[in-house]
Amino acid sequence: MPDDPEIIRAAIRKAHELGADVAGTVPAKRLVDCPSAVAEKRPGSQDRGTYIVLGLSHDPEHPELDLWEPGRGTPGDRILARIGKDLARWLQEEHGVRARLIPYRLEDGGIYLKDAASLAGIGRMGRNNLVLVPGYGPRIRFRAVWADLDCPEEPSPEGEDPCAGCEEYCIRACPMDAFCTGRFSRERCLARMNADKNSGRKRIDHCRACELACPAGG
């Protein structure tokens, strides 16, 4: 019978088979006091076990993946949800492991997905407050599956600052001046998103200026 690390490795392979572009794992306990949890003064996880983080590329040539609809989210997120549900079902049927798709919104029981992706070694947080993933840059969206598995402890990924030497394209591109203090302002960014949601449009093309201006990932 395979042990937990073997099942985790098989789950990563299965995630790619199901359509995820990137995938990684992180022990749930590492999200409890992750950077966003500390900043927001809200625990990042209440689970034991392991989070399997799934990422889907949102190529600028397919902007329809990011069109947000009230009550439905985006097509890209629905694809990720399907991948996550199929992966959870596979874990249960093939290995008898309890698993479930994690809600997207923190308010609904979700987790800090960008922190999870960074801690899982998928990428590193950039100056634009987005995870920069090798080969994809910041043009990746995430969801997570919880699994009742023990994930091997891995040190936090280290390396060069992914934004070192950059000419600050994200800062210059931002229409909300969200970097005016030298650090990303979540409030300024959310002001634009909330205005979009209150516009009355049925399908909303949220601002991606900083993301699309970023040269990371080619």
C-alpha positions as CSV (number, residue, x, y, z in Angstrom):
1,M,0.0,0.0,0.0
2,P,1.5,3.4,-0.9
3,D,2.5,5.7,1.9
4,D,1.4,9.4,2.1
5,P,4.4,10.9,0.2
6,E,3.8,8.4,-2.6
7,I,0.1,9.3,-2.8
8,I,1.0,13.0,-2.8
9,R,3.4,12.5,-5.7
10,A,0.7,10.5,-7.6
11,A,-1.8,13.3,-6.9
12,I,0.5,15.9,-8.4
13,R,0.8,13.8,-11.6
14,K,-3.0,13.3,-11.6
15,A,-3.6,17.0,-11.3
16,H,-1.6,17.6,-14.4
17,E,-3.5,14.9,-16.2
18,L,-6.7,16.6,-15.3
19,G,-5.6,19.9,-16.8
20,A,-3.6,21.8,-14.1
21,D,-0.7,23.7,-15.6
22,V,1.2,23.7,-12.2
23,A,0.6,21.9,-8.9
24,G,2.3,21.7,-5.5
25,T,1.7,20.7,-1.9
26,V,2.0,22.4,1.4
27,P,1.2,21.2,5.0
28,A,-2.0,22.9,6.1
29,K,-0.3,24.0,9.4
30,R,2.1,26.2,7.5
31,L,-0.8,28.4,6.3
32,V,-1.9,29.2,9.9
33,D,0.6,32.1,10.3
34,C,1.5,32.7,6.7
35,P,2.4,36.3,5.7
36,S,-1.1,37.2,4.6
37,A,-2.6,35.7,7.8
38,V,-0.3,37.8,9.9
39,A,-1.1,41.0,7.9
40,E,-4.8,40.4,8.0
41,K,-4.8,39.1,11.6
42,R,-6.8,36.1,10.5
43,P,-5.5,32.5,10.7
44,G,-4.8,31.1,7.2
45,S,-5.9,27.6,7.9
46,Q,-7.8,25.6,10.5
47,D,-7.1,22.2,8.9
48,R,-4.6,19.5,9.5
49,G,-3.4,17.4,6.5
50,T,-2.2,18.8,3.2
51,Y,-3.3,21.4,0.6
52,I,-2.7,20.5,-3.0
53,V,-2.4,23.8,-4.8
54,L,-3.6,23.8,-8.5
55,G,-2.7,26.5,-11.0
56,L,-4.2,27.2,-14.4
57,S,-2.6,29.5,-17.0
58,H,-4.6,32.5,-18.0
59,D,-2.9,33.4,-21.3
60,P,-3.7,37.0,-22.5
61,E,-4.8,35.4,-25.8
62,H,-7.8,34.0,-23.9
63,P,-9.2,36.9,-21.9
64,E,-12.6,35.1,-21.6
65,L,-11.1,32.9,-18.9
66,D,-11.1,35.9,-16.6
67,L,-14.5,37.4,-17.3
68,W,-16.3,37.6,-13.9
69,E,-20.1,37.0,-13.6
70,P,-22.1,37.7,-10.5
71,G,-22.9,34.4,-8.8
72,R,-20.7,32.4,-11.2
73,G,-17.2,33.7,-10.9
74,T,-15.0,33.3,-13.9
75,P,-14.8,30.5,-16.5
76,G,-11.2,29.9,-15.5
77,D,-12.2,29.4,-11.9
78,R,-14.9,27.0,-12.9
79,I,-12.3,24.9,-14.8
80,L,-10.1,24.9,-11.7
81,A,-13.0,23.8,-9.6
82,R,-13.7,20.9,-11.9
83,I,-10.1,19.8,-11.8
84,G,-10.1,20.1,-8.0
85,K,-13.3,18.1,-7.6
86,D,-12.1,15.4,-10.0
87,L,-8.8,15.2,-8.1
88,A,-10.6,14.9,-4.7
89,R,-12.8,12.2,-6.1
90,W,-9.8,10.3,-7.5
91,L,-8.1,10.5,-4.1
92,Q,-11.1,9.0,-2.4
93,E,-11.8,6.3,-4.9
94,E,-8.2,5.2,-5.7
95,H,-6.6,5.6,-2.3
96,G,-9.4,5.9,0.2
97,V,-8.2,9.4,1.2
98,R,-10.6,12.0,2.5
99,A,-10.3,15.1,0.3
100,R,-12.4,18.1,-0.7
101,L,-12.2,21.2,-2.9
102,I,-11.4,24.3,-0.8
103,P,-13.8,27.3,-1.4
104,Y,-12.2,30.2,-3.3
105,R,-13.3,33.0,-0.9
106,L,-11.7,33.2,2.5
107,E,-15.1,34.1,3.9
108,D,-16.4,30.8,2.7
109,G,-13.7,28.7,4.3
110,G,-10.9,29.3,1.8
111,I,-7.2,29.8,2.3
112,Y,-4.7,32.4,1.3
113,L,-4.0,30.9,-2.1
114,K,-1.1,33.0,-3.1
115,D,0.7,32.2,0.1
116,A,-0.1,28.5,-0.4
117,A,1.3,28.6,-3.9
118,S,4.5,30.3,-2.7
119,L,5.0,27.9,0.2
120,A,4.3,25.0,-2.1
121,G,7.3,26.1,-4.2
122,I,5.2,26.8,-7.3
123,G,6.4,30.4,-7.6
124,R,7.5,33.5,-5.6
125,M,5.5,36.6,-4.6
126,G,6.4,39.5,-6.9
127,R,6.3,43.2,-6.2
128,N,2.8,43.3,-7.9
129,N,1.4,41.1,-5.1
130,L,1.1,38.2,-7.6
131,V,2.8,34.9,-7.6
132,L,5.5,34.8,-10.3
133,V,5.6,31.2,-11.7
134,P,8.5,30.1,-13.9
135,G,7.3,29.8,-17.5
136,Y,4.0,31.7,-16.8
137,G,4.9,34.8,-14.8
138,P,1.9,36.2,-12.9
139,R,-0.7,34.9,-15.4
140,I,-1.8,31.9,-13.3
141,R,-4.9,31.5,-11.2
142,F,-5.1,29.1,-8.2
143,R,-7.4,26.8,-6.3
144,A,-6.7,24.1,-3.7
145,V,-7.8,20.7,-2.6
146,W,-7.5,19.6,1.0
147,A,-6.4,16.0,1.6
148,D,-6.1,14.0,4.8
149,L,-2.4,13.2,4.2
150,D,0.8,14.0,6.0
151,C,2.9,16.2,3.7
152,P,6.7,16.1,4.2
153,E,8.1,19.2,5.7
154,E,10.0,21.3,3.2
155,P,12.0,24.5,3.8
156,S,10.6,27.6,2.3
157,P,11.8,28.1,-1.3
158,E,14.7,30.5,-1.5
159,G,16.4,32.3,-4.4
160,E,16.9,35.6,-6.0
161,D,14.2,38.3,-5.7
162,P,12.1,37.7,-8.9
163,C,11.7,41.4,-9.3
164,A,15.4,42.3,-8.8
165,G,16.6,44.6,-11.6
166,C,13.1,45.0,-13.1
167,E,12.2,48.5,-14.4
168,E,8.9,48.5,-12.4
169,Y,6.5,48.0,-15.3
170,C,3.7,47.0,-12.9
171,I,4.1,50.2,-11.0
172,R,4.0,52.4,-14.1
173,A,1.0,50.4,-15.5
174,C,-1.3,50.6,-12.5
175,P,-4.3,53.0,-13.1
176,M,-5.0,53.1,-9.4
177,D,-1.5,54.2,-8.3
178,A,-1.6,51.2,-5.9
179,F,2.2,51.4,-5.4
180,C,2.3,55.1,-4.5
181,T,3.8,54.4,-1.0
182,G,6.4,52.0,-2.4
183,R,4.4,49.0,-1.4
184,F,1.3,47.4,-2.9
185,S,-2.0,48.9,-1.6
186,R,-4.7,46.2,-1.5
187,E,-7.3,48.9,-0.7
188,R,-6.5,50.9,-3.9
189,C,-6.6,47.7,-6.0
190,L,-9.9,46.6,-4.4
191,A,-11.5,50.0,-5.0
192,R,-11.1,49.4,-8.7
193,M,-12.5,45.8,-8.5
194,N,-15.5,46.9,-6.4
195,A,-16.3,49.7,-8.8
196,D,-16.2,47.2,-11.6
197,K,-18.6,44.9,-9.7
198,N,-21.0,47.8,-9.0
199,S,-21.0,48.9,-12.7
200,G,-24.1,46.8,-13.5
201,R,-22.3,44.9,-16.4
202,K,-23.2,41.3,-16.7
203,R,-19.7,40.2,-17.5
204,I,-16.8,42.1,-16.0
205,D,-13.3,42.3,-17.4
206,H,-11.3,43.1,-14.3
207,C,-8.2,45.2,-14.5
208,R,-5.0,43.2,-15.3
209,A,-2.7,46.1,-16.0
210,C,0.1,45.2,-13.5
211,E,-0.1,41.5,-14.5
212,L,0.0,42.0,-18.2
213,A,2.8,44.5,-18.0
214,C,5.0,42.1,-16.1
215,P,7.8,40.6,-18.3
216,A,8.2,37.6,-16.0
217,G,7.5,34.2,-17.7
218,G,8.1,35.4,-21.2
